[in-house]
Amino acid sequence: LYAFASRPAQGKSTLLNDLCFRSSQLNECRALILDTEMTTLDVQFRMVASMTGVPVWYLESGNWRRNEDMVAKVRDAWPKVKSLTYDHYHVASKNIDQICSIIRRWYFSKVGRGNQCIIAYDYVKLTGEKVGHNWAEHQAIGEKIDKLKAIAKEVDAPLLTAMQLNRSAVGENRVDNSSAIASSDRLSWFGAFVALFRRKSEDEMLFDNEYDDNGNITYDAGTHKLIPVKNRFQGREALGHIT
């Protein structure tokens, strides 16, 4: 179980989709995305936008057809996206038992026992699980994480997922450790890899990049930070669990 914790609109869905998409290409294996928010068409628009550089608005509104350059790029990329061994299911109302059932059916029907695959569940929250006086939300979330790890072991495949960070991860005095992960501490218990994923602040963008004497960027360190808070089976330099 590999987990990325982030505040809303930081890019975790894009990260999960890109990791699955590229991993399936590099390893010639099938990938499955179980998405609790976006439809399959929305994801395909984002993938085409990533491949072509055409903004998503042009794809969603159909205005890409008015630009000859965009038309050529989109018509070249769209068949590639449609033909990928990359399956996307919208599972907004499915509880964890239904999710596990979908994974099993997909694995045996489209992957086959013993073959490689990669799975992503975007993202861990309540989607039909019952809570009440004797069963709190954090307990339901904890059980969900436990079952996600169990199904990953059952089909012997890496399972990527994401989770929200609480408000302690916001602002100048933000907390960049596992205490910022919302809802349940079981993500740190069961995950083989857990990391915080967030956009860089303006100061971080300034100091991480390198510039020449004319102020031009000579080394671009990117727009996001990935901060590991737990590593397991990640090599000799692994950090282990950071509280």
Secondary structure by P-SEA (a helix, b strand, c coil): cbbbbbcccccaaaaaaaaaaaaaaaacbbbbbbcccccaaaaaaaaaaaaccccaaaaaaccccccaaaaaaaaacaaaaaaccbbbbbcccccaaaaaaaaaaaaaccccccccbbbbbcccccccccccccccaaaaaaaaaaaaaaaaaaacbbbbbbbbbcccccccccccccccccccccccccccbbbbbbbbcaaaaaaacccccccccccccccbbbbbccccccccccccccc
